[in-house]
Amino acid sequence: MNSHFTVKQLRAFVAVAKTRSFTEACEQVHLSQPALSIAIKNLEDSLGGKLLMRTTRALRLTPEGEVFFKTAMRLLTDWDDAFEEVQSRFSLYRGKISISCMPSFAGNQLPAILLKFRRKHPDINVAIQDVIAEEVVELVRTGRVEIGISFDPGDAEDLLFEPLFEDNFIAAFAPDHVLADKTEITWEEAIQNELIALQRPSSMRMQIERELEKLDLNLNVSYEAHQLATVGRMAATGMGIGLVPTLCERQMKELGAICIPIINPIISRKVGIITRKRSALSAAAQGIVNELKDSVQES
């Protein structure tokens, strides 16, 4: 006895069981009568016994056929539901995507991108984990999110990094600051003021320190914080110069700060999409990736 049967055989049997007519069943499942008969016979052979009793006057189910009819209906319902669910996900009609993103991007550029995505795919649920850049990488690496948006993590055998743009560091300070009339300042000018920066082990903080060391410049930070929003708020109230990425310039201005570029040198980092090398993206995740790329091209 072969215990394997096909969806086609199940549909043929259910059609006959419902209509009690081979002729009507043929129309429902779009099979010729010989093909329908073969499908039913193969199903019975797989199961090891008769499901239908045929007489000159009537067509009825055997006791085993009555029992299997309920099972066949349930199997077909489960199959159709599963097929529809996967098809919907591939079509981006519904689904869920989890992404990790550093706060400077999550709080500034990301909302507008997600709004565009939502308008196109209203039934896709998006969960955002706005965490520091280092944790973005870890969430992707461990598979807890499909995609991450952060700085280039460097050489990593298990990760892919697709650059979106370069982000430079800028100075944020109060409107009445002594530097308010300038359009740009050098790092040498910046470090002569009270400085506000992210705490170690922030990769942004460490990058600034490394670049300034090459010029024999020391970064003497007066105030430290864990969040860029806090750095911006302190800068806007006149506590000093906040060292922040251009990513959060709009947020800094909303907090009341003025922002200008810092040059000599221009310290920059690549921002992009981080995914796992050996994991294919879901259709929903790929949709977010496409929206991110489109937004960069438009800006």
KEDO-681849 format. One record per atom (N, C-alpha, C, CB): x, y negated, z negated. Coordinates in steps of 0.02 Angstrom, whole numbers, plus 50000, padded with zeros to 5 digits. Glycine has a CB too. Layout:
REM KEDO-681849
XYZ;...
***
This chain:
REM KEDO-681849
500435006050000;500005000050000;500444993850000;499524999949938;500294989250047;500654982850051;500254977650012;500764980650125;500554974549961;500194969849918;500194962749944;500484969949848;500474961650003;500514954950030;499934953450077;501184953950066;499664947550072;499144945350119;499234937950133;498434946850091;498904935550184;499004928750207;498404924350192;499154928550282;498514917850195;497964913050186;497444913950242;498234905750186;497694915450301;497244916550358;496764922350344;497644917850422;497024927750315;496604933550298;496104931750243;497044939350275;496324927950194;495864925850141;495304921650169;496244921850087;495464916850213;494944912650242;494454916750283;495254907150287;494704921750319;494274926050359;493794929850314;494694930950401;494054932750260;493634936550213;493114932150180;494064939950160;493314926350156;492844921850123;492294919650170;493204915650094;492474918150233;491964916150282;491454921650294;492304914250349;491684927850299;491224933450309;490794934550247;491614939950326;491124934150188;490754935150126;490214929950115;491234935050067;490334923750135;489844918450126;489274918950176;490174911650133;489444920250240;488934920150293;488584926850302;489244918050358;488924932350279;488684939250291;488564940350366;488024940550252;488994937050406;488934937650478;489614936650510;488424932550506;489824941550550;490464940950584;490434935350636;490664947550617;489854934650668;489784929550720;489864922550691;489104930250754;489514921150635;489564914550604;490254913350574;489024913750549;490544918750546;491214918050517;491734916450570;491404924550481;491654919350630;492124917850685;492114910350701;491934921850747;491524907350700;491464900150715;491794895950661;490734898250723;491724898050598;492004894150543;492774894150542;491744896850477;493064899950556;493804900550550;494144900250618;493984906950515;493744899150671;494004898350739;494424904350761;494434891950743;494134910350752;494454916450775;493964920350819;494674920850715;494244924250864;493814928750903;493594934450857;494184931550967;493074938050877;492824943550833;493354949050825;492184946550862;493724950950878;494254955950868;494784953550819;494574957750934;494984947150825;495494944450780;495244944150708;495714937450803;494604942450699;494304942250632;494294949250602;493594939250634;494094954050642;494064960950617;494754963450597;493764965550671;495254961750637;495944963850620;496174960550555;496434962050677;496004954150545;496194950550484;495884953750422;495984943150488;495244955550427;494904958850371;495214965650358;494154959550385;495344969550411;495624976250402;496314975850370;495674979850470;496734971150394;497404970350365;497374968450291;497814965150404;496884964150274;496794962250204;496594968350162;496264956750198;496124972250187;495914978250151;496484983250144;495314981650188;496894983950197;497474988450193;497964986050140;497814988950261;498054979450136;498514976650086;498274978050015;498604969150097;497614977550007;497334978449940;497214985749922;496674974649934;497144989949973;497074997149960;496364999649959;497394998749897;495884995949986;495194998449985;494734993750023;494954999249913;494104995950030;493614992150068;493334986250028;493044996750089;493264980650062;492954974750032;492254973650060;493384968650045;492114976250119;491474975250152;491164981950171;491564970850215;490494982150165;490104987950188;489674985650246;489674991050130;489744988850304;489364986950363;488874992550382;489824985250421;488254990650390;487744995250414;487434992150477;487194996750360;486984995750508;486664993050568;486224987050551;486244998450602;485994986650489;485534981150472;485844975550430;484954984050434;486374977150392;486624972150345;487384972650336;486284972850277;487654967250310;488364966850293;488394964550220;488764961850340;488694968650178;488724966850107;489414968250079;488184970550067;489544965450021;490184966449988;490164972849946;490354960449944;490714976249943;490784981849896;490864978949826;491394986449915;490804982849774;490924980249706;491614977049699;490844985949654;492114980249731;492784977449730;492814970849770;493304982449758;492414970749824;492384964649864;492084958849826;491984965949927;491564960349785;491244955149744;491744952149696;490644958049705;492144956349665;492654953949617;493184949849653;492974959949579;493414952549710;493954949249746;493724942649778;494244953749800;493084942149793;492814936049823;492944930049778;492054936849838;492814930949713;492934925549665;493674923649662;492684927549594;494094928949662;494814927649661;495044924049725;495204934249653;494784926249782;494974923149846;494764915849848;494654926949904;494174914249822;493944907349820;494414903049778;493224906949793;494614905649720;495064901949676;495744900949708;495144905649609;496004906149741;496654905549774;496644900349830;496864912349802;496104900449869;496054895649924;495984888449898;495464897349968;495614887649844;495534881049814;496214878449788;495024881149756;496584882849754;497244880949729;497714879249788;497544886649686;497684883249840;498104882049898;497944875349931;498024887749949;497304874049941;497104867749973;497294861749931;496344867749986;497204862549864;497384856949820;498134855649822;497174858549747;498534861049820;499264860349822;499484857349888;499604867149811;499184859649943;499364857050009;499194849650014;498994860950064;498604847749989;498394840749991;498844836349949;497674840049968;499044839049890;499484835149845;500154833749877;499584838949779;500464838949906;501124838049937;501064833549999;501424844849957;500534834650038;500424830550097;500344823150078;499814832950136;499984822050023;499884815150000;500534811949978;499384815049942;500954816049946;501604813349923;502044811749983;501954818449878;502054816150033;502454814650092;502184808550129;502454820750139;501524807550125;501214801850159;501224795550116;500494803550178;501494796150054;501524790650006;500824788149987;501934784850036;500334792749987;499674790949963;499644790949887;499134795649992;500014795449857;500054795449784;500694798949763;499434798949753;500864798149700;501474801049674;501754796649618;501984801849730;502344798449595;502654794649541;503404794449553;502494797649472;503714788849540;504424788049548;504714784549487;504594784149612;505264787249461;505604784049405;506274781449429;505704789049345;506414775149414;507054772249434;507364768749374;506964767349493;508034768449374;508394764649323;508694758549356;508944769049287;508734753149319;508954746949349;509244742349295;508374743349385;509804739249310;510094734649261;509634728549253;510814732349283;509584725949192;509094720649177;509164714449222;509164718549106;509774712649241;509864706649282;509494707249349;510604705349295;509444713349376;509084714449438;508344715749424;509384720349478;508214719649371;507524721449354;507104715349337;507514726349295;507414710349305;507044704549283;507014698849333;507324701949221;507344699749390;507374694349440;507144696549509;508074691649444;507544700649544;507374702549613;506864708149618;507994704449649;506884712849570;506484718949577;505724717849579;506634723449521;505434713549538;504694712849539;504404711249607;504484707449491;504724706749645;504474704949711;504514710949759;504864699049740;505044714949752;505124720849794;504594726049778;505824723949785;504464727049713;503964731949693;503264729649713;503994733049618;503144723149713;502484720649734;502364722349807;502434712949723;502864721449850;502794723249921;502664730649928;503424721149960;503034734649890;502944741949893;502244743949870;503474745449850;502004740749817;501354742249789;500784740649839;501244738449724;500864735249875;500354733349924;500294738449979;500514726449954;500854741549997;500854746650049;500634753450022;501544747250080;500814754849959;500674761449929;500374760649860;501334765749926;499744758649856;499434756949792;499364762649742;498764754149804;499404768949765;499304774549720;499954777849697;498874779749752;500524774649713;501164777049688;501324773649621;501734775849740;501414777549569;501584774849504;502344774149498;501304779249446;502574768449474;503294767149469;503474765849396;503514761149513;503944769649370;504194768749301;504894765749305;504194775549261;504994760049272;505634756549273;505984757349206;505544748949290;506604759549208;507014759749148;507554754349156;507334766949136;507424748549126;507904743049132;508414743549075;507544736149130;509004746049093;509524747549044;510194744749070;509584755249031;510684744649028;511334741949048;511624746049105;511824741848988;512084743049143;512344746049204;512624753149192;512884741749233;512974754049136;513264760649122;512724765949112;513714760249061;512174764149081;511644768949069;511244770449132;511174766449014;511214765549178;510894766749243;511224772849277;510944760549289;511884772849277;512264778249308;512124784949273;513024776849305;512104784849207;511994791049170;511304793949182;512094789749095;510804789649187;510114792049200;510054795349268;509624786249195;510414792649317;510414795749384;510794802349381;510734791049437;511374802249349;511804808149347;511464814049314;512454806449309;511064812849262;510734818349226;510054820149256;510644816349154;509854816749310;509234818449344;508604815749311;509174825649348;508684811349262;508094808549229;507734803349272;508274805549161;508094800549320;507794796149371;508074798149439;507944788549355;507704796449491;507934798249558;508434793149586;507344798849606;508304786849573;508754781749599;508924776649545;508444778249660;509514773649552;509714768349506;509944762349547;510284770849460;509864756549518;510094750349549;510594747049502;509494745449567;511214746749523;511734744249478;512354742449518;511904749449423;512894740949481;513534739649512;513854746149536;514004736049462;514334745649580;514684751449606;515004755249548;515234749249657;514824761649539;515104765549483;515804767949496;514654771349468;516084766549556;516754768949572;516734776149597;517204768449511;517314779149602;517344785949628;516984790749582;518084788149637;516494794349610;516114799249571;515914804949618;515484796049536;516144810949604;516024816549649;515284818349654;516414822549625;514894816849602;514204818949602;513704813449622;514024821549534;513964807449638;513514801849652;513654798649720;513584796549598;513124795749748;513174791849809;513024784549792;512694794549865;513404779949820;513284772849809;513194769549877;513854769449769;512624766249887;512494762649949;512444755249935;511834765249983;512934751349955;512944744149938;512354740449968;513594741049962;512094735749929;511564731249953;511834724249965;510984731049903;512234721649917;512514714949924;513074714049872;511964709549915;513434708449879;513954706649830;513684701349783;514604704049866;513844702049720;513604697249671;514194693849637;513154700749618;514184687149635;514724683349604;514524680849535;514914677349649;515034679449494;514894676549428;514824668949433;515464678349379;514364666249393;514234659149393;514234656549321;513564657449428;514244650049314;514214646849248;513514644049237;514754641149242;513234645449178;512584642749160;512674638249098;512064648449146;512394632249100;512474627749042;511894622649041;513154623949046;511864618848987;511324614048976;511374608249026;511334611448904;510794605149042;510794599549090;511224593549068;510084597149100;511334592749003;511734587048981;512464588948968;511434584148917;512674594748991;513364596848982;513834592349022;513454604249005;514454591748999;514944587349031;515084589549104;515594587448991;514954595749120;515074598249188;514454597849233;515314605449185;513924594749208;513284594849243;513304591649312;512774591449202;513784587049324;513804583749389;514234587349440;514064576649380;514534592949420;514964596749465;514554601749507;515504600549426;514814603449566;514484608449609;514824615249602;514504606249682;515424615349574;515774621649559;516344620149511;516044624949625;516564625249475;517134624449430;517604630449438;516894623749355;518224629549416;518694635149417;518664638849351;519424632549430;518944644949350;518954648749288;519394645149236;519214655949300;519904641849260;520344638149213;519954632649179;520954635249250;519504629249215;519074624149185;518574627349137;518714620149239;518294633049159;517774636249119;518024638249050;517504642349156;518624641249047;518874643948983;519084638448934;519444648548995;519074632248956;519224626748910;518614624548871;519504620748949;518044627848883;517424626348849;517214632048804;516864624848900;516714630748762;516414636048722;516094641048771;515884633248670;516264647448765;516014652448812;515514657148779;516594656448841;515014659048819;514504663848796;514504669548846;513784660448790;514574675648821;514624681448867;514314687648836;515364682848885;514234692748877;513984699048852;514514702448809;513784703748911;514284706348761;514754709848717;515084715648753;514394712448654;515674717548731;515974723748753;515544729548726;516724724448729;515484735248762;515874737148820;515544735448886;516014744548818;515194729948890;514884727948953;515404728049009;514574720948947;515224731449065;515694731849121;515804724949152;515424736649175;515304720549148;515384713749174;515914709949134;514714709949174;515854710349069;516334707049024;517044709549037;516144708148950;517114716149043;517774719149052;518064717349120;517724726749045;517644716749171;517894714849236;518164707649235;517344715549288;517804703149203;518044696249199;518724695949163;517534691749161;518784699749108;519404699749071;519984702449113;519334703849006;519854707749151;520384710549193;520624705649246;520144717049226;520144702249278;520314697649332;520694691549305;519674695349369;520504689149246;520834683349218;521534685049193;520424680349161;521624691149170;522284693349147;522794692949204;522254700449119;522564694249265;523014693949323;523284686849333;522644696249387;522904681849309;523104674849316;523394672149251;522514670649337;523514676649203;523774674649137;523294669849102;524464671349143;522654670949112;522134667049078;521784671349026;521624664149128;521674668448967;521344672148913;520614670148908;521714670948846;520184675148901;519474673848893;519304673648819;519054679348929;519234667648791;519074666848721;518324665448715;519494661048689;517964670548697;517234670048694;517014667748624;516904676848711;516594662548623;516354659948559;515714663448535;516214652448565;515294665148582;514654668448565;514554674548610;514054663448574;514324679948580;514204686148617;513484688448607;514694691648596;513214691848657;512534694548652;512484700948693;512014689348677;511964704848680;511864711048717;511474709948782;511504716148674;511054704648783;510624703548841;510794696948875;509884703448819;510744697048942;510884690948981;510374685448966;510884692449055;509754687448950;509254682448933;509454678448871;508564685748922;509774681848824;510014678448764;510594673848780;510224683548711;511044676248823;511604672048845;511334665648878;512064675848895;510834666448921;510544660748956;510204655848909;510054663049007;509844658548861;509494654248813;509984650148772;509044658448766;510534653248750;511044649548711;511384644248754;511574654448683;511514645948817;511824641148862;511364635148874;512014644448929;510714636548884;510234631148899;510134626448840;509564634148918;510264628948780;510184624648721;510814620748704;509964628948662;511334621548746;511934617548736;512474620748694;511754611248705;512454627348684;512964630548642;513614631848680;512694637048615;513604631148746;514204632348784;514044634548855;514644637548750;514544637448889;514464639848957;514324647348956;515104638349000;513764649248986;513604656348992;513914659249055;512844657448992;514264664949048;514564668349105;514094673849127;515274671249086;513764672649183;513234677149205;513294678649281;512534674149190;512994684049304;512994685549376;512484681249413;512864692949389;512604680049477;512134676249518;511454679549519;512404675449589;511434686149510;510804689849508;510274686649464;510924696849484;510494683849407;510014681149360;509994673549361;510184683549290;510194670449416;510194663149421;509494660349411;510474660949489;509004663349443;508314660849437;508084661249364;507834664949482;508244666749331;508064667449261;508404662149218;508244674449236;509034660749232;509394655649195;509054648749202;510134655249218;508854647249264;508524640749277;507844640449243;508444639649353;507494646049240;506844646249206;506934645049131;506494652949217;507514647049105;507674645849034;507904638649021;508204650749010;508014634849075;508204627749067;508924626249079;508034625449000;509304631249105;510024630249116;510154627949187;510404636649101;510734624749196;510994623049262;511504628449281;511314615849264;511534630349345;512004635549365;512444633049422;511624641949387;513094634349417;513564632649472;514064638349480;513934625849457;514344639149540;514844644549551;515484643349513;514994645149625;515824648949496;516494648549466;516984651349518;516534652549398;517504647549534;517974649549586;518684650149559;517954644549644;519134652149603;519854652649587;519994656949525;520144645749576;519854663449528;519604667149587;518844667749585;519934674049590;518554669649643;517854671649644;517824678949621;517524670649716;517524680049565;517474686849538;516794689649559;517554686949460;516804695249595;516174697949621;516154705549612;516094696249695;515544708249616;515444715449612;514914717449663;515224717549540;514984723449689;514484726049735;513894728849695;514784731549780;513294727049718;512674729649688;512364734249741;512184723849667;512124739949719;511834744549768;511404749949736;512374747649808;511254754849777;510804760349758;511224766449741;510294761949815;511094769349683;511464775249660;510994781249661;511764774149589;511204786649693;510814792849695;511294798749684;510424793649763;511004804649672;511424810649665;511574813549734;511074815949621;512184815949743;512394818449808;512004824449833;513124820149805;511874829149789;511584835449812;510834835949796;511944841149781;510504830349791;509784830349777;509414825949828;509644827749705;508964829049865;508564825349914;508064820949878;508214830149963;507954814949904;507474810349874;506764812249892;507624803149896;506294811149846;505594812049862;505384806549911;505154811849798;504804807449942;504564802449990;504464795749954;503914804750023;504224795949892;504104789749855;504754786149841;503744791249789;505264789949820;505924786849807;506224783949870;506394791949776;506154787549926;506414785049989;506054778650010;506354790450043;505404778349993;505024772250008;505294766249970;504294773249992;505474767249907;505774761849867;506444759749897;505854764049793;506844764749916;507504763349946;507424759150009;507874769849961;506944761050051;506834757250113;506624750050098;506294760750156;506204749250046;505974742450028;506564738350002;505424742849975;507014741349964;507604737849940;508044735549997;508004742349892;508154739950045;508574738150103;508254732550144;508684744250148;507594733050153;507244727950192;507284721150158;506514729850201;507234721050092;507244714750054;507924711350061;507094715949980;508464715350063;509134712550070;509224709550140;509674717950057;508954712950191;509014710450259;508624703950268;508774715750309;508064703350232;507654697350238;507934691450202;506954698750213;508334692750149;508594687250107;509204683950139;508764689850037;
***
